[in-house]
Amino acid sequence: MKNKKVLGIIDSYFNESKLLDKQIFNIIKLYIYEIKARQFGSDLHIIGKLLQPEELNAVVEYYDGDILKMPKKSELLEATFLTICFYLKEIKGWNWLQIREFVNLPEADKDLLSSISIGKQINNLKETMGKDMMELIKNLDIENLQDAINEVQL
């Protein structure tokens, strides 16, 4: 990984340098990212502003020119909200009244916390988690696989 070596060289230089030098370097880096983003038709500049160099390197290493499709803001909010409700309901054992009080949504957003809708999504999530877990178990090399599957299904 040449990028990690380059990042290591840069980090060692800045360990011996002043903070101002690193700030100047980062400004230049973002400017170059912006130019390259226009040249490549990518979002390098935006991603470079959001991620630390190590994270940016890992993302670029993973996708390496492929397209990364981002969720809509509303999709991210829905997924985050479901995560909060799932955690409080299934892990912490809270009831819907406790969850509503904790979340304390403004009146305009009260429809986000429909216990029926969220409850159905939580049930679907639990079902999906169970299926995914079963798939993982099936892929394991277990001598008595059927016994293990039967035990999990209880």
Helices and strands as residue ranges (DSSP letters): H 2-15, H 19-40, H 44-50, H 53-63, H 73-86, I 87-91, H 96-103, G 107-113, H 115-139, H 145-153
